[in-house]
């Protein structure tokens, strides 16, 4: 796994890490699945299911985390929590709308 992080995201993560009473890091993971139910012209059920949401990043304590793929960037530990084997190996972490934002590169 490779992680690119903007200076603004680095600052935000470091501030969040100082609030933890224990060692912490950033966990990169997929958002929850999303499903939309519609009715067709004859009343039939039409599901639009997206199996997983966009990538997300959250700061968590590192205590008792299983052995996940890790990367160290600017002194920050990043862990990848992914169930799919076809996960992109490069993530770009930035700040958008006041929150950490993750984009996966193909």
N, CA, C and O atoms as a GROMACS GRO file, in nm:
protein
  424
    1UNK      N    1   0.086  -0.118   0.000
    1UNK     CA    2   0.000   0.000   0.000
    1UNK      C    3   0.090   0.123   0.000
    1UNK      O    4   0.190   0.128   0.071
    2UNK      N    5   0.052   0.219  -0.079
    2UNK     CA    6   0.122   0.348  -0.085
    2UNK      C    7   0.022   0.457  -0.050
    2UNK      O    8  -0.091   0.455  -0.098
    3UNK      N    9   0.064   0.552   0.034
    3UNK     CA   10  -0.024   0.660   0.076
    3UNK      C   11   0.042   0.794   0.046
    3UNK      O   12   0.157   0.817   0.083
    4UNK      N   13  -0.032   0.881  -0.020
    4UNK     CA   14   0.009   1.020  -0.042
    4UNK      C   15  -0.081   1.104   0.046
    4UNK      O   16  -0.202   1.083   0.048
    5UNK      N   17  -0.025   1.201   0.118
    5UNK     CA   18  -0.106   1.282   0.209
    5UNK      C   19  -0.070   1.429   0.193
    5UNK      O   20   0.048   1.464   0.186
    6UNK      N   21  -0.172   1.514   0.187
    6UNK     CA   22  -0.148   1.658   0.173
    6UNK      C   23  -0.103   1.716   0.307
    6UNK      O   24  -0.125   1.656   0.412
    7UNK      N   25  -0.039   1.832   0.304
    7UNK     CA   26   0.002   1.897   0.429
    7UNK      C   27  -0.117   1.925   0.521
    7UNK      O   28  -0.106   1.909   0.643
    8UNK      N   29  -0.231   1.966   0.465
    8UNK     CA   30  -0.350   1.995   0.547
    8UNK      C   31  -0.400   1.868   0.616
    8UNK      O   32  -0.438   1.871   0.733
    9UNK      N   33  -0.399   1.757   0.544
    9UNK     CA   34  -0.443   1.629   0.602
    9UNK      C   35  -0.344   1.583   0.709
    9UNK      O   36  -0.385   1.529   0.812
   10UNK      N   37  -0.215   1.602   0.685
   10UNK     CA   38  -0.113   1.566   0.784
   10UNK      C   39  -0.137   1.642   0.913
   10UNK      O   40  -0.133   1.584   1.022
   11UNK      N   41  -0.162   1.772   0.902
   11UNK     CA   42  -0.187   1.855   1.020
   11UNK      C   43  -0.312   1.809   1.094
   11UNK      O   44  -0.312   1.799   1.216
   12UNK      N   45  -0.418   1.782   1.019
   12UNK     CA   46  -0.544   1.738   1.081
   12UNK      C   47  -0.527   1.605   1.154
   12UNK      O   48  -0.574   1.590   1.267
   13UNK      N   49  -0.459   1.510   1.091
   13UNK     CA   50  -0.438   1.378   1.153
   13UNK      C   51  -0.354   1.394   1.279
   13UNK      O   52  -0.385   1.335   1.382
   14UNK      N   53  -0.248   1.473   1.272
   14UNK     CA   54  -0.162   1.491   1.389
   14UNK      C   55  -0.240   1.552   1.506
   14UNK      O   56  -0.219   1.512   1.620
   15UNK      N   57  -0.328   1.646   1.478
   15UNK     CA   58  -0.412   1.705   1.585
   15UNK      C   59  -0.503   1.599   1.646
   15UNK      O   60  -0.519   1.594   1.768
   16UNK      N   61  -0.562   1.515   1.563
   16UNK     CA   62  -0.650   1.409   1.614
   16UNK      C   63  -0.571   1.306   1.693
   16UNK      O   64  -0.620   1.255   1.794
   17UNK      N   65  -0.450   1.275   1.649
   17UNK     CA   66  -0.367   1.178   1.720
   17UNK      C   67  -0.326   1.228   1.858
   17UNK      O   68  -0.313   1.149   1.950
   18UNK      N   69  -0.306   1.360   1.873
   18UNK     CA   70  -0.267   1.413   2.004
   18UNK      C   71  -0.380   1.401   2.105
   18UNK      O   72  -0.356   1.401   2.225
   19UNK      N   73  -0.504   1.391   2.058
   19UNK     CA   74  -0.620   1.377   2.148
   19UNK      C   75  -0.635   1.235   2.203
   19UNK      O   76  -0.704   1.215   2.304
   20UNK      N   77  -0.572   1.139   2.138
   20UNK     CA   78  -0.581   1.001   2.185
   20UNK      C   79  -0.488   0.980   2.304
   20UNK      O   80  -0.379   1.038   2.309
   21UNK      N   81  -0.530   0.899   2.398
   21UNK     CA   82  -0.447   0.870   2.516
   21UNK      C   83  -0.345   0.760   2.486
   21UNK      O   84  -0.256   0.734   2.567
   22UNK      N   85  -0.358   0.695   2.370
   22UNK     CA   86  -0.269   0.586   2.332
   22UNK      C   87  -0.220   0.610   2.189
   22UNK      O   88  -0.265   0.703   2.122
   23UNK      N   89  -0.128   0.526   2.144
   23UNK     CA   90  -0.078   0.538   2.007
   23UNK      C   91  -0.193   0.516   1.909
   23UNK      O   92  -0.279   0.431   1.930
   24UNK      N   93  -0.193   0.593   1.803
   24UNK     CA   94  -0.301   0.583   1.706
   24UNK      C   95  -0.250   0.585   1.564
   24UNK      O   96  -0.131   0.602   1.539
   25UNK      N   97  -0.341   0.567   1.473
   25UNK     CA   98  -0.309   0.570   1.331
   25UNK      C   99  -0.435   0.595   1.251
   25UNK      O  100  -0.543   0.615   1.306
   26UNK      N  101  -0.420   0.594   1.121
   26UNK     CA  102  -0.531   0.620   1.030
   26UNK      C  103  -0.571   0.489   0.964
   26UNK      O  104  -0.488   0.422   0.901
   27UNK      N  105  -0.697   0.452   0.977
   27UNK     CA  106  -0.749   0.332   0.913
   27UNK      C  107  -0.823   0.375   0.786
   27UNK      O  108  -0.916   0.456   0.792
   28UNK      N  109  -0.780   0.320   0.674
   28UNK     CA  110  -0.846   0.346   0.546
   28UNK      C  111  -0.938   0.227   0.518
   28UNK      O  112  -0.895   0.112   0.523
   29UNK      N  113  -1.065   0.257   0.490
   29UNK     CA  114  -1.163   0.149   0.469
   29UNK      C  115  -1.272   0.196   0.374
   29UNK      O  116  -1.286   0.316   0.348
   30UNK      N  117  -1.348   0.102   0.324
   30UNK     CA  118  -1.463   0.133   0.240
   30UNK      C  119  -1.580   0.176   0.326
   30UNK      O  120  -1.598   0.128   0.438
   31UNK      N  121  -1.660   0.268   0.272
   31UNK     CA  122  -1.783   0.308   0.339
   31UNK      C  123  -1.887   0.198   0.326
   31UNK      O  124  -1.867   0.102   0.252
   32UNK      N  125  -1.998   0.212   0.396
   32UNK     CA  126  -2.102   0.109   0.392
   32UNK      C  127  -2.167   0.098   0.255
   32UNK      O  128  -2.165   0.192   0.175
   33UNK      N  129  -2.224  -0.019   0.229
   33UNK     CA  130  -2.295  -0.042   0.104
   33UNK      C  131  -2.419   0.048   0.097
   33UNK      O  132  -2.468   0.096   0.199
   34UNK      N  133  -2.467   0.069  -0.023
   34UNK     CA  134  -2.582   0.155  -0.045
   34UNK      C  135  -2.679   0.083  -0.139
   34UNK      O  136  -2.638   0.026  -0.240
   35UNK      N  137  -2.806   0.085  -0.105
   35UNK     CA  138  -2.907   0.022  -0.191
   35UNK      C  139  -3.025   0.116  -0.208
   35UNK      O  140  -3.064   0.188  -0.115
   36UNK      N  141  -3.082   0.116  -0.328
   36UNK     CA  142  -3.197   0.200  -0.357
   36UNK      C  143  -3.305   0.112  -0.420
   36UNK      O  144  -3.279   0.038  -0.515
   37UNK      N  145  -3.425   0.120  -0.366
   37UNK     CA  146  -3.538   0.040  -0.416
   37UNK      C  147  -3.631   0.130  -0.496
   37UNK      O  148  -3.673   0.236  -0.448
   38UNK      N  149  -3.663   0.087  -0.617
   38UNK     CA  150  -3.758   0.160  -0.702
   38UNK      C  151  -3.860   0.060  -0.754
   38UNK      O  152  -3.839  -0.062  -0.750
   39UNK      N  153  -3.969   0.112  -0.802
   39UNK     CA  154  -4.072   0.029  -0.867
   39UNK      C  155  -4.072   0.057  -1.016
   39UNK      O  156  -4.062   0.171  -1.060
   40UNK      N  157  -4.082  -0.051  -1.093
   40UNK     CA  158  -4.088  -0.038  -1.237
   40UNK      C  159  -4.228   0.001  -1.282
   40UNK      O  160  -4.316   0.016  -1.198
   41UNK      N  161  -4.251   0.018  -1.413
   41UNK     CA  162  -4.380   0.061  -1.466
   41UNK      C  163  -4.494  -0.036  -1.434
   41UNK      O  164  -4.610   0.006  -1.429
   42UNK      N  165  -4.464  -0.164  -1.413
   42UNK     CA  166  -4.567  -0.262  -1.379
   42UNK      C  167  -4.566  -0.297  -1.231
   42UNK      O  168  -4.627  -0.395  -1.189
   43UNK      N  169  -4.497  -0.215  -1.152
   43UNK     CA  170  -4.494  -0.238  -1.008
   43UNK      C  171  -4.386  -0.333  -0.961
   43UNK      O  172  -4.377  -0.363  -0.842
   44UNK      N  173  -4.302  -0.382  -1.055
   44UNK     CA  174  -4.196  -0.475  -1.016
   44UNK      C  175  -4.088  -0.402  -0.936
   44UNK      O  176  -4.066  -0.282  -0.952
   45UNK      N  177  -4.022  -0.477  -0.851
   45UNK     CA  178  -3.916  -0.422  -0.767
   45UNK      C  179  -3.787  -0.414  -0.847
   45UNK      O  180  -3.746  -0.511  -0.911
   46UNK      N  181  -3.723  -0.297  -0.843
   46UNK     CA  182  -3.595  -0.276  -0.909
   46UNK      C  183  -3.496  -0.227  -0.804
   46UNK      O  184  -3.510  -0.118  -0.749
   47UNK      N  185  -3.396  -0.310  -0.778
   47UNK     CA  186  -3.292  -0.274  -0.682
   47UNK      C  187  -3.171  -0.217  -0.753
   47UNK      O  188  -3.129  -0.269  -0.856
   48UNK      N  189  -3.116  -0.112  -0.698
   48UNK     CA  190  -2.988  -0.057  -0.744
   48UNK      C  191  -2.894  -0.069  -0.624
   48UNK      O  192  -2.899   0.012  -0.532
   49UNK      N  193  -2.807  -0.170  -0.627
   49UNK     CA  194  -2.721  -0.198  -0.513
   49UNK      C  195  -2.577  -0.163  -0.548
   49UNK      O  196  -2.522  -0.210  -0.647
   50UNK      N  197  -2.518  -0.081  -0.464
   50UNK     CA  198  -2.376  -0.050  -0.475
   50UNK      C  199  -2.309  -0.122  -0.358
   50UNK      O  200  -2.334  -0.087  -0.243
   51UNK      N  201  -2.224  -0.221  -0.385
   51UNK     CA  202  -2.173  -0.308  -0.279
   51UNK      C  203  -2.093  -0.238  -0.170
   51UNK      O  204  -2.095  -0.283  -0.056
   52UNK      N  205  -2.024  -0.132  -0.201
   52UNK     CA  206  -1.953  -0.059  -0.097
   52UNK      C  207  -1.940   0.086  -0.136
   52UNK      O  208  -1.934   0.121  -0.254
   53UNK      N  209  -1.936   0.170  -0.034
   53UNK     CA  210  -1.929   0.314  -0.057
   53UNK      C  211  -1.788   0.359  -0.088
   53UNK      O  212  -1.699   0.276  -0.111
   54UNK      N  213  -1.768   0.490  -0.089
   54UNK     CA  214  -1.635   0.544  -0.120
   54UNK      C  215  -1.535   0.514  -0.008
   54UNK      O  216  -1.574   0.480   0.104
   55UNK      N  217  -1.409   0.526  -0.039
   55UNK     CA  218  -1.305   0.508   0.061
   55UNK      C  219  -1.315   0.615   0.168
   55UNK      O  220  -1.349   0.730   0.138
   56UNK      N  221  -1.286   0.578   0.290
   56UNK     CA  222  -1.289   0.671   0.403
   56UNK      C  223  -1.164   0.652   0.486
   56UNK      O  224  -1.096   0.550   0.476
   57UNK      N  225  -1.132   0.752   0.568
   57UNK     CA  226  -1.018   0.743   0.659
   57UNK      C  227  -1.059   0.797   0.794
   57UNK      O  228  -1.120   0.904   0.803
   58UNK      N  229  -1.025   0.724   0.899
   58UNK     CA  230  -1.055   0.767   1.035
   58UNK      C  231  -0.936   0.739   1.126
   58UNK      O  232  -0.863   0.642   1.106
   59UNK      N  233  -0.917   0.826   1.224
   59UNK     CA  234  -0.811   0.808   1.321
   59UNK      C  235  -0.863   0.719   1.434
   59UNK      O  236  -0.969   0.747   1.491
   60UNK      N  237  -0.788   0.613   1.465
   60UNK     CA  238  -0.826   0.517   1.569
   60UNK      C  239  -0.705   0.482   1.654
   60UNK      O  240  -0.591   0.494   1.608
   61UNK      N  241  -0.727   0.439   1.778
   61UNK     CA  242  -0.617   0.381   1.856
   61UNK      C  243  -0.568   0.254   1.787
   61UNK      O  244  -0.648   0.182   1.725
   62UNK      N  245  -0.440   0.225   1.797
   62UNK     CA  246  -0.384   0.108   1.730
   62UNK      C  247  -0.381  -0.016   1.819
   62UNK      O  248  -0.328  -0.119   1.778
   63UNK      N  249  -0.437  -0.008   1.937
   63UNK     CA  250  -0.438  -0.121   2.028
   63UNK      C  251  -0.526  -0.232   1.973
   63UNK      O  252  -0.639  -0.206   1.930
   64UNK      N  253  -0.476  -0.355   1.974
   64UNK     CA  254  -0.550  -0.476   1.937
   64UNK      C  255  -0.601  -0.478   1.793
   64UNK      O  256  -0.694  -0.553   1.764
   65UNK      N  257  -0.543  -0.399   1.704
   65UNK     CA  258  -0.582  -0.411   1.563
   65UNK      C  259  -0.517  -0.536   1.507
   65UNK      O  260  -0.402  -0.566   1.539
   66UNK      N  261  -0.588  -0.610   1.424
   66UNK     CA  262  -0.527  -0.728   1.362
   66UNK      C  263  -0.414  -0.686   1.269
   66UNK      O  264  -0.393  -0.568   1.244
   67UNK      N  265  -0.343  -0.783   1.221
   67UNK     CA  266  -0.233  -0.753   1.129
   67UNK      C  267  -0.292  -0.708   0.996
   67UNK      O  268  -0.337  -0.790   0.915
   68UNK      N  269  -0.291  -0.579   0.974
   68UNK     CA  270  -0.342  -0.521   0.850
   68UNK      C  271  -0.224  -0.467   0.770
   68UNK      O  272  -0.117  -0.443   0.824
   69UNK      N  273  -0.245  -0.449   0.641
   69UNK     CA  274  -0.142  -0.387   0.559
   69UNK      C  275  -0.116  -0.247   0.613
   69UNK      O  276  -0.210  -0.172   0.639
   70UNK      N  277   0.011  -0.212   0.629
   70UNK     CA  278   0.048  -0.084   0.691
   70UNK      C  279   0.142  -0.004   0.601
   70UNK      O  280   0.214  -0.059   0.518
   71UNK      N  281   0.137   0.127   0.621
   71UNK     CA  282   0.232   0.218   0.558
   71UNK      C  283   0.262   0.330   0.658
   71UNK      O  284   0.175   0.369   0.736
   72UNK      N  285   0.383   0.381   0.655
   72UNK     CA  286   0.422   0.494   0.740
   72UNK      C  287   0.452   0.612   0.649
   72UNK      O  288   0.534   0.602   0.557
   73UNK      N  289   0.384   0.725   0.674
   73UNK     CA  290   0.406   0.846   0.595
   73UNK      C  291   0.411   0.964   0.691
   73UNK      O  292   0.318   0.983   0.770
   74UNK      N  293   0.515   1.042   0.684
   74UNK     CA  294   0.531   1.160   0.771
   74UNK      C  295   0.515   1.125   0.919
   74UNK      O  296   0.463   1.205   0.997
   75UNK      N  297   0.560   1.005   0.957
   75UNK     CA  298   0.549   0.963   1.096
   75UNK      C  299   0.410   0.917   1.137
   75UNK      O  300   0.385   0.895   1.256
   76UNK      N  301   0.320   0.902   1.042
   76UNK     CA  302   0.182   0.859   1.069
   76UNK      C  303   0.165   0.717   1.016
   76UNK      O  304   0.204   0.686   0.903
   77UNK      N  305   0.105   0.631   1.098
   77UNK     CA  306   0.078   0.493   1.056
   77UNK      C  307  -0.058   0.487   0.988
   77UNK      O  308  -0.158   0.536   1.041
   78UNK      N  309  -0.061   0.427   0.869
   78UNK     CA  310  -0.185   0.405   0.795
   78UNK      C  311  -0.207   0.255   0.786
   78UNK      O  312  -0.114   0.179   0.760
   79UNK      N  313  -0.331   0.213   0.807
   79UNK     CA  314  -0.368   0.071   0.797
   79UNK      C  315  -0.480   0.058   0.695
   79UNK      O  316  -0.568   0.143   0.686
   80UNK      N  317  -0.475  -0.049   0.618
   80UNK     CA  318  -0.577  -0.074   0.516
   80UNK      C  319  -0.667  -0.186   0.562
   80UNK      O  320  -0.623  -0.299   0.583
   81UNK      N  321  -0.795  -0.154   0.578
   81UNK     CA  322  -0.897  -0.252   0.614
   81UNK      C  323  -0.982  -0.275   0.490
   81UNK      O  324  -1.072  -0.197   0.460
   82UNK      N  325  -0.953  -0.383   0.419
   82UNK     CA  326  -1.024  -0.409   0.294
   82UNK      C  327  -1.048  -0.558   0.278
   82UNK      O  328  -0.959  -0.639   0.304
   83UNK      N  329  -1.166  -0.593   0.236
   83UNK     CA  330  -1.200  -0.732   0.216
   83UNK      C  331  -1.181  -0.780   0.074
   83UNK      O  332  -1.187  -0.900   0.048
   84UNK      N  333  -1.158  -0.688  -0.017
   84UNK     CA  334  -1.145  -0.725  -0.157
   84UNK      C  335  -0.997  -0.740  -0.194
   84UNK      O  336  -0.915  -0.657  -0.154
   85UNK      N  337  -0.963  -0.845  -0.269
   85UNK     CA  338  -0.824  -0.863  -0.310
   85UNK      C  339  -0.780  -0.766  -0.419
   85UNK      O  340  -0.661  -0.749  -0.441
   86UNK      N  341  -0.875  -0.701  -0.488
   86UNK     CA  342  -0.840  -0.613  -0.600
   86UNK      C  343  -0.830  -0.467  -0.559
   86UNK      O  344  -0.854  -0.377  -0.640
   87UNK      N  345  -0.794  -0.442  -0.434
   87UNK     CA  346  -0.787  -0.306  -0.382
   87UNK      C  347  -0.666  -0.235  -0.442
   87UNK      O  348  -0.558  -0.292  -0.454
   88UNK      N  349  -0.687  -0.109  -0.478
   88UNK     CA  350  -0.578  -0.027  -0.529
   88UNK      C  351  -0.471  -0.012  -0.422
   88UNK      O  352  -0.502  -0.005  -0.303
   89UNK      N  353  -0.347  -0.008  -0.462
   89UNK     CA  354  -0.236   0.000  -0.367
   89UNK      C  355  -0.195   0.143  -0.337
   89UNK      O  356  -0.110   0.164  -0.251
   90UNK      N  357  -0.252   0.242  -0.404
   90UNK     CA  358  -0.216   0.382  -0.381
   90UNK      C  359  -0.338   0.462  -0.340
   90UNK      O  360  -0.440   0.463  -0.408
   91UNK      N  361  -0.325   0.532  -0.225
   91UNK     CA  362  -0.434   0.615  -0.175
   91UNK      C  363  -0.384   0.756  -0.155
   91UNK      O  364  -0.271   0.777  -0.110
   92UNK      N  365  -0.467   0.853  -0.189
   92UNK     CA  366  -0.435   0.994  -0.168
   92UNK      C  367  -0.529   1.047  -0.060
   92UNK      O  368  -0.651   1.041  -0.074
   93UNK      N  369  -0.471   1.099   0.048
   93UNK     CA  370  -0.550   1.148   0.161
   93UNK      C  371  -0.540   1.300   0.164
   93UNK      O  372  -0.431   1.357   0.163
   94UNK      N  373  -0.656   1.366   0.168
   94UNK     CA  374  -0.663   1.512   0.173
   94UNK      C  375  -0.776   1.553   0.267
   94UNK      O  376  -0.838   1.468   0.331
   95UNK      N  377  -0.801   1.682   0.275
   95UNK     CA  378  -0.913   1.733   0.355
   95UNK      C  379  -1.011   1.799   0.260
   95UNK      O  380  -0.974   1.888   0.182
   96UNK      N  381  -1.137   1.756   0.268
   96UNK     CA  382  -1.246   1.818   0.190
   96UNK      C  383  -1.365   1.835   0.281
   96UNK      O  384  -1.405   1.741   0.350
   97UNK      N  385  -1.422   1.951   0.281
   97UNK     CA  386  -1.539   1.977   0.367
   97UNK      C  387  -1.510   1.958   0.513
   97UNK      O  388  -1.600   1.923   0.590
   98UNK      N  389  -1.386   1.980   0.554
   98UNK     CA  390  -1.350   1.968   0.694
   98UNK      C  391  -1.326   1.825   0.741
   98UNK      O  392  -1.305   1.802   0.860
   99UNK      N  393  -1.330   1.728   0.649
   99UNK     CA  394  -1.312   1.587   0.685
   99UNK      C  395  -1.199   1.528   0.601
   99UNK      O  396  -1.165   1.579   0.495
  100UNK      N  397  -1.142   1.418   0.652
  100UNK     CA  398  -1.044   1.346   0.573
  100UNK      C  399  -1.112   1.286   0.451
  100UNK      O  400  -1.222   1.231   0.460
  101UNK      N  401  -1.047   1.296   0.338
  101UNK     CA  402  -1.101   1.244   0.212
  101UNK      C  403  -0.997   1.150   0.152
  101UNK      O  404  -0.878   1.181   0.151
  102UNK      N  405  -1.042   1.034   0.103
  102UNK     CA  406  -0.952   0.936   0.044
  102UNK      C  407  -0.991   0.911  -0.101
  102UNK      O  408  -1.108   0.888  -0.132
  103UNK      N  409  -0.892   0.917  -0.189
  103UNK     CA  410  -0.912   0.881  -0.329
  103UNK      C  411  -0.817   0.766  -0.360
  103UNK      O  412  -0.700   0.771  -0.323
  104UNK      N  413  -0.868   0.664  -0.426
  104UNK     CA  414  -0.786   0.549  -0.463
  104UNK      C  415  -0.743   0.565  -0.607
  104UNK      O  416  -0.824   0.593  -0.695
  105UNK      N  417  -0.614   0.546  -0.631
  105UNK     CA  418  -0.561   0.553  -0.768
  105UNK      C  419  -0.565   0.414  -0.828
  105UNK      O  420  -0.538   0.315  -0.760
  106UNK      N  421  -0.598   0.408  -0.956
  106UNK     CA  422  -0.605   0.277  -1.024
  106UNK      C  423  -0.467   0.224  -1.054
  106UNK      O  424  -0.454   0.116  -1.111
   0.00000   0.00000   0.00000
